[in-house]
Amino acid sequence: MRYMLIMEAPESMAVGGPDAPPVEEIFEAMGRYNNDLVEAGVLLAAEGLTPSADGFEVTTDGETPTVTDGPFTEAKELVAGFWILEVASRAEAEQWARRCPIGPGVRLQVRRIAEMSDLEGIAPAEVLDAEATLRRRVAEREQV
């Protein structure tokens, strides 16, 4: 099973932000956590995200998408980073999530990533076939 751990935090808590702990503490704690994930063989991906001022939003209220540059001042919390883990059970995902070194004011949302088997019996066969083909193409690209 794959799970995504999504770190949500106010931008003021971002590295270097006014409410953030010292940079050395953040990198040291996250480095230990990420190393533990690698050593356990469960980490598939992990990334931090830049502040919303570097990003943009795409919305569609009609037929034409609208692009709005950041920062996203109306947002109280933003996704600050994520991990993707491959574990044997929900309980194991919860154990890893509990170990994540997040501090006060930071939230970690944990979501199971849907597998192809979750779509069986729901999606039409041609959709499942097309999805399987896309996944094979991505896997082949990763092997190059």
Accessible surface in RSA format (square Angstrom, percent):
REM  Atomic radii and reference values for relative SASA: ProtOr
REM  Chains: A
REM  Algorithm: Lee & Richards
REM  Probe-radius: 1.40
REM  Slices: 20
REM RES _ NUM      All-atoms   Total-Side   Main-Chain    Non-polar    All polar
REM                ABS   REL    ABS   REL    ABS   REL    ABS   REL    ABS   REL
RES MET A   1   104.51  54.1  75.63  50.1  28.88  68.8  80.20  68.2  24.31  32.2
RES ARG A   2    61.37  25.8  61.27  31.2   0.10   0.2  14.71  20.1  46.66  28.3
RES TYR A   3    15.04   7.0  15.04   8.6   0.00   0.0   9.01   6.8   6.03   7.4
RES MET A   4    54.75  28.4  54.75  36.2   0.00   0.0  32.65  27.8  22.10  29.3
RES LEU A   5     0.00   0.0   0.00   0.0   0.00   0.0   0.00   0.0   0.00   0.0
RES ILE A   6    24.55  14.0  24.55  18.3   0.00   0.0  24.55  17.7   0.00   0.0
RES MET A   7    26.67  13.8  26.67  17.7   0.00   0.0  10.34   8.8  16.33  21.6
RES GLU A   8    25.71  14.8  25.71  19.4   0.00   0.0   4.30   8.3  21.41  17.5
RES ALA A   9     7.20   6.6   5.05   7.8   2.16   4.9   5.05   7.1   2.16   5.7
RES PRO A  10    40.13  29.2  38.89  35.4   1.24   4.5  39.25  32.4   0.88   5.5
RES GLU A  11    64.07  36.8  49.27  37.3  14.80  35.2  36.82  71.2  27.25  22.3
RES SER A  12    35.21  29.8  27.62  36.9   7.59  17.5  24.83  52.9  10.38  14.5
RES MET A  13    32.95  17.1  22.92  15.2  10.04  23.9  12.72  10.8  20.23  26.8
RES ALA A  14    37.72  34.7  28.94  44.7   8.78  20.0  37.70  53.1   0.02   0.1
RES VAL A  15    77.68  51.1  53.37  48.3  24.31  58.6  53.37  46.4  24.31  65.9
RES GLY A  16    64.77  79.9   0.00   N/A  64.77  79.9  32.49  89.2  32.27  72.3
RES GLY A  17    18.42  22.7   0.00   N/A  18.42  22.7   9.63  26.4   8.79  19.7
RES PRO A  18   123.18  89.8  81.41  74.2  41.77 151.8  94.80  78.3  28.38 176.4
RES ASP A  19    87.58  61.3  66.76  66.5  20.81  49.2  18.49  43.5  69.09  68.9
RES ALA A  20    21.95  20.2   0.99   1.5  20.96  47.7   1.28   1.8  20.67  54.8
RES PRO A  21    56.58  41.2  45.72  41.7  10.86  39.5  53.86  44.5   2.72  16.9
RES PRO A  22    72.52  52.9  60.06  54.8  12.46  45.3  72.21  59.6   0.31   1.9
RES VAL A  23    59.81  39.4  57.54  52.1   2.28   5.5  57.54  50.0   2.28   6.2
RES GLU A  24   127.79  73.4 119.39  90.3   8.41  20.0  70.76 136.9  57.03  46.6
RES GLU A  25   102.99  59.1  95.73  72.4   7.26  17.3  42.56  82.3  60.44  49.3
RES ILE A  26    31.61  18.0  25.95  19.3   5.67  13.7  31.60  22.8   0.01   0.0
RES PHE A  27   123.72  61.9 116.47  72.1   7.25  18.9 117.01  70.9   6.71  19.2
RES GLU A  28   110.07  63.2  98.45  74.5  11.62  27.7  37.28  72.1  72.79  59.4
RES ALA A  29    22.36  20.6  19.95  30.8   2.41   5.5  20.31  28.6   2.05   5.4
RES MET A  30    33.83  17.5  33.83  22.4   0.00   0.0  32.59  27.7   1.25   1.7
RES GLY A  31    37.29  46.0   0.00   N/A  37.29  46.0  31.62  86.8   5.67  12.7
RES ARG A  32   136.06  57.1 130.31  66.4   5.75  13.7  73.51 100.5  62.55  37.9
RES TYR A  33     7.22   3.4   4.14   2.4   3.07   8.0   5.88   4.4   1.33   1.6
RES ASN A  34    46.31  31.9  46.17  44.6   0.14   0.3  14.32  34.5  31.99  30.9
RES ASN A  35    78.82  54.4  74.71  72.2   4.10   9.9  18.27  44.0  60.55  58.5
RES ASP A  36    50.13  35.1  46.89  46.7   3.24   7.7   6.29  14.8  43.83  43.7
RES LEU A  37     0.00   0.0   0.00   0.0   0.00   0.0   0.00   0.0   0.00   0.0
RES VAL A  38    88.75  58.4  76.62  69.4  12.12  29.2  79.31  68.9   9.44  25.6
RES GLU A  39   134.93  77.5 101.26  76.6  33.67  80.2  35.13  67.9  99.80  81.5
RES ALA A  40    55.35  50.9  18.75  28.9  36.60  83.2  31.42  44.3  23.92  63.4
RES GLY A  41    64.57  79.6   0.00   N/A  64.57  79.6  33.28  91.3  31.29  70.1
RES VAL A  42     9.72   6.4   9.47   8.6   0.26   0.6   9.72   8.4   0.00   0.0
RES LEU A  43    44.99  25.1  19.93  14.3  25.06  63.0  19.93  14.0  25.06  67.4
RES LEU A  44    93.11  51.9  59.00  42.2  34.12  85.8  62.18  43.7  30.94  83.3
RES ALA A  45    37.37  34.4  28.78  44.4   8.59  19.5  37.37  52.6   0.00   0.0
RES ALA A  46    29.82  27.4  11.01  17.0  18.81  42.8  11.26  15.9  18.56  49.2
RES GLU A  47   107.67  61.8  96.56  73.1  11.10  26.4  31.05  60.1  76.61  62.6
RES GLY A  48    62.23  76.7   0.00   N/A  62.23  76.7  30.99  85.1  31.23  70.0
RES LEU A  49    90.14  50.2  66.28  47.4  23.86  60.0  69.25  48.6  20.89  56.2
RES THR A  50    96.70  68.8  77.69  78.8  19.01  45.3  65.25  87.6  31.44  47.5
RES PRO A  51    71.43  52.1  63.70  58.1   7.73  28.1  70.25  58.0   1.18   7.3
RES SER A  52     9.95   8.4   2.08   2.8   7.86  18.1   8.26  17.6   1.69   2.4
RES ALA A  53    63.11  58.0  41.88  64.6  21.24  48.3  41.88  59.0  21.24  56.3
RES ASP A  54   101.67  71.2  64.75  64.4  36.92  87.3  23.08  54.3  78.59  78.4
RES GLY A  55    27.22  33.6   0.00   N/A  27.22  33.6  22.89  62.8   4.32   9.7
RES PHE A  56   126.82  63.4 104.65  64.8  22.17  57.7 104.65  63.4  22.17  63.5
RES GLU A  57    68.55  39.4  64.01  48.4   4.54  10.8  20.93  40.5  47.62  38.9
RES VAL A  58    84.86  55.8  55.09  49.9  29.78  71.8  55.09  47.9  29.78  80.8
RES THR A  59    64.58  45.9  59.24  60.1   5.33  12.7  55.79  74.9   8.79  13.3
RES THR A  60    81.60  58.0  50.37  51.1  31.23  74.4  35.76  48.0  45.84  69.3
RES ASP A  61   145.77 102.1 103.67 103.2  42.09  99.5  44.35 104.4 101.42 101.1
RES GLY A  62    52.91  65.3   0.00   N/A  52.91  65.3  37.94 104.1  14.97  33.5
RES GLU A  63   176.30 101.2 143.09 108.3  33.20  79.1  61.75 119.4 114.55  93.5
RES THR A  64   104.54  74.3  95.22  96.5   9.31  22.2  65.33  87.8  39.20  59.3
RES PRO A  65    77.30  56.3  63.01  57.4  14.29  51.9  63.01  52.0  14.29  88.8
RES THR A  66    75.85  53.9  72.10  73.1   3.75   8.9  49.85  67.0  26.00  39.3
RES VAL A  67    93.16  61.3  65.23  59.1  27.93  67.3  65.23  56.7  27.93  75.8
RES THR A  68    71.95  51.2  68.55  69.5   3.40   8.1  55.28  74.2  16.67  25.2
RES ASP A  69   110.21  77.2  95.06  94.6  15.15  35.8  28.80  67.8  81.41  81.2
RES GLY A  70    13.72  16.9   0.00   N/A  13.72  16.9   0.07   0.2  13.65  30.6
RES PRO A  71    76.37  55.7  63.48  57.9  12.90  46.9  63.48  52.4  12.90  80.1
RES PHE A  72    29.12  14.6  24.45  15.1   4.67  12.2  25.78  15.6   3.34   9.5
RES THR A  73   120.37  85.6  88.42  89.6  31.95  76.1  70.55  94.8  49.81  75.3
RES GLU A  74   132.73  76.2 101.18  76.5  31.55  75.1  76.30 147.6  56.43  46.1
RES ALA A  75    40.31  37.1  15.76  24.3  24.55  55.8  24.17  34.0  16.14  42.7
RES LYS A  76   185.03  90.3 163.59 100.4  21.44  51.0 113.68 102.3  71.35  76.0
RES GLU A  77    73.56  42.2  53.78  40.7  19.78  47.1  19.70  38.1  53.86  44.0
RES LEU A  78    36.66  20.4  33.32  23.8   3.34   8.4  36.52  25.6   0.14   0.4
RES VAL A  79    67.64  44.5  53.56  48.5  14.08  33.9  53.56  46.5  14.08  38.2
RES ALA A  80    33.01  30.4  21.78  33.6  11.23  25.6  26.38  37.2   6.63  17.6
RES GLY A  81     3.76   4.6   0.00   N/A   3.76   4.6   3.76  10.3   0.00   0.0
RES PHE A  82    42.74  21.4  40.68  25.2   2.06   5.4  40.68  24.7   2.06   5.9
RES TRP A  83    10.76   4.3  10.76   5.2   0.00   0.0   9.89   5.3   0.86   1.4
RES ILE A  84    35.86  20.4  35.86  26.7   0.00   0.0  35.86  25.8   0.00   0.0
RES LEU A  85     0.00   0.0   0.00   0.0   0.00   0.0   0.00   0.0   0.00   0.0
RES GLU A  86    88.36  50.7  82.19  62.2   6.17  14.7  19.58  37.9  68.78  56.2
RES VAL A  87     7.89   5.2   0.00   0.0   7.89  19.0   5.92   5.1   1.97   5.3
RES ALA A  88    85.54  78.6  55.36  85.4  30.17  68.6  65.33  92.0  20.21  53.5
RES SER A  89    40.93  34.6  40.93  54.6   0.00   0.0  31.73  67.6   9.21  12.9
RES ARG A  90   162.53  68.2 160.28  81.7   2.25   5.4  58.20  79.5 104.33  63.2
RES ALA A  91    62.28  57.3  55.81  86.1   6.47  14.7  59.37  83.6   2.91   7.7
RES GLU A  92    46.28  26.6  44.80  33.9   1.48   3.5  18.00  34.8  28.28  23.1
RES ALA A  93     0.74   0.7   0.74   1.1   0.00   0.0   0.74   1.0   0.00   0.0
RES GLU A  94    65.75  37.7  62.18  47.0   3.58   8.5  28.80  55.7  36.95  30.2
RES GLN A  95   113.38  63.4 110.49  80.7   2.89   6.9  34.91  74.3  78.47  59.5
RES TRP A  96    22.27   8.9  22.20  10.7   0.07   0.2  17.28   9.2   4.99   8.1
RES ALA A  97    16.89  15.5  10.59  16.3   6.30  14.3  10.97  15.4   5.92  15.7
RES ARG A  98   186.63  78.4 151.19  77.1  35.44  84.4  60.74  83.0 125.89  76.3
RES ARG A  99   128.20  53.8 105.74  53.9  22.46  53.5  49.71  67.9  78.49  47.6
RES CYS A 100     9.43   7.1   0.00   0.0   9.43  22.2   0.00   0.0   9.43  10.2
RES PRO A 101    47.91  34.9  19.55  17.8  28.35 103.1  32.08  26.5  15.83  98.4
RES ILE A 102    59.88  34.1  33.65  25.1  26.23  63.2  36.82  26.5  23.06  62.6
RES GLY A 103    31.01  38.2   0.00   N/A  31.01  38.2  21.53  59.1   9.49  21.2
RES PRO A 104   125.82  91.7 109.32  99.7  16.50  60.0 122.29 101.0   3.53  21.9
RES GLY A 105    51.29  63.3   0.00   N/A  51.29  63.3  37.54 103.0  13.75  30.8
RES VAL A 106    26.10  17.2  10.36   9.4  15.74  37.9  11.02   9.6  15.08  40.9
RES ARG A 107   123.39  51.8 121.12  61.7   2.28   5.4  48.06  65.7  75.34  45.7
RES LEU A 108    29.77  16.6   6.86   4.9  22.91  57.6   6.86   4.8  22.91  61.6
RES GLN A 109    48.33  27.0  43.44  31.7   4.89  11.6  22.79  48.5  25.54  19.4
RES VAL A 110    54.83  36.1  27.72  25.1  27.11  65.3  27.72  24.1  27.11  73.5
RES ARG A 111   141.96  59.6 138.22  70.5   3.73   8.9  33.38  45.6 108.58  65.8
RES ARG A 112   113.74  47.8  86.37  44.0  27.37  65.2  21.13  28.9  92.62  56.1
RES ILE A 113    41.35  23.5  37.16  27.7   4.19  10.1  41.32  29.8   0.03   0.1
RES ALA A 114    57.02  52.4  47.86  73.9   9.16  20.8  49.65  69.9   7.37  19.5
RES GLU A 115    50.15  28.8  49.70  37.6   0.45   1.1  26.86  52.0  23.29  19.0
RES MET A 116    43.76  22.7  42.24  28.0   1.51   3.6  42.24  35.9   1.51   2.0
RES SER A 117    74.63  63.1  58.58  78.2  16.05  37.0  39.30  83.7  35.33  49.5
RES ASP A 118    49.44  34.6  34.68  34.5  14.77  34.9  19.83  46.7  29.61  29.5
RES LEU A 119    59.09  32.9  59.09  42.3   0.00   0.0  59.09  41.5   0.00   0.0
RES GLU A 120   110.28  63.3  93.69  70.9  16.59  39.5  27.99  54.1  82.29  67.2
RES GLY A 121    85.85 105.9   0.00   N/A  85.85 105.9  43.81 120.2  42.04  94.2
RES ILE A 122   139.55  79.4 108.83  81.1  30.72  74.0 113.06  81.4  26.49  71.9
RES ALA A 123    21.20  19.5   9.46  14.6  11.73  26.7  12.71  17.9   8.49  22.5
RES PRO A 124    73.56  53.6  60.84  55.5  12.73  46.3  73.26  60.5   0.31   1.9
RES ALA A 125    69.41  63.8  60.32  93.1   9.09  20.7  62.42  87.9   7.00  18.5
RES GLU A 126   122.12  70.1 114.14  86.4   7.98  19.0  62.02 120.0  60.10  49.1
RES VAL A 127    72.94  48.0  69.72  63.1   3.21   7.7  72.34  62.9   0.60   1.6
RES LEU A 128    30.56  17.0  29.70  21.2   0.86   2.2  30.00  21.1   0.56   1.5
RES ASP A 129    93.85  65.7  90.79  90.4   3.06   7.2  27.54  64.8  66.31  66.1
RES ALA A 130    56.17  51.6  47.09  72.7   9.08  20.7  54.77  77.1   1.40   3.7
RES GLU A 131    50.93  29.2  49.66  37.6   1.27   3.0   6.38  12.3  44.55  36.4
RES ALA A 132    31.34  28.8  28.19  43.5   3.15   7.2  30.33  42.7   1.01   2.7
RES THR A 133    58.04  41.3  58.04  58.8   0.00   0.0  42.77  57.5  15.27  23.1
RES LEU A 134    92.29  51.4  91.98  65.8   0.31   0.8  92.13  64.7   0.16   0.4
RES ARG A 135    89.86  37.7  83.32  42.5   6.54  15.6  47.79  65.3  42.07  25.5
RES ARG A 136   136.12  57.2 132.53  67.6   3.58   8.5  65.21  89.1  70.91  43.0
RES ARG A 137   149.21  62.7 143.19  73.0   6.02  14.3  40.68  55.6 108.53  65.8
RES VAL A 138    66.89  44.0  66.14  59.9   0.75   1.8  66.88  58.1   0.01   0.0
RES ALA A 139    45.30  41.7  42.41  65.4   2.89   6.6  44.11  62.1   1.19   3.1
RES GLU A 140   105.19  60.4 101.88  77.1   3.31   7.9  41.69  80.6  63.50  51.8
RES ARG A 141   168.44  70.7 156.59  79.8  11.84  28.2  66.76  91.2 101.68  61.6
RES GLU A 142   131.05  75.2  97.35  73.7  33.70  80.2  42.41  82.0  88.64  72.4
RES GLN A 143   154.19  86.2 116.76  85.3  37.43  89.1  44.89  95.6 109.29  82.9
RES VAL A 144   163.09 107.3 105.69  95.7  57.40 138.3 129.67 112.7  33.42  90.6
END  Absolute sums over single chains surface
CHAIN  1 A    10029.3       7904.6       2124.7       5756.8       4272.5
END  Absolute sums over all chains
TOTAL         10029.3       7904.6       2124.7       5756.8       4272.5
